[in-house]
Amino acid sequence: MKEKNMDYQEDVTEFMSAADQYVGVKPHLNEDNMAQARLYIDLIDEEMQELAMAFILRNIGGVADGGADLVWVIQGLFVTLGIDFDKVWEEVIDDWED
């Protein structure tokens, strides 16, 4: 079976572009993206709370849903701020390998 190459950030970027949301092209935080970044921070907090509650209730479906939603809004924050998630991830892996 062929492995499917997922690009979560690309999926979120396409959605954000279609929804006329701000998409950063280089890493930055300024008046152009501050309001949207704050919205994503609020959404991250909300999704984390939902994930934690699902875990406490031992609701595996809720954990899966909350976890996926959390990944989505984190990617949304990174896109808003113009941060390339793959590059950051590679740096994390490099740090672990050292």
Disulfide bonds with the S-S distance in Angstrom:
none
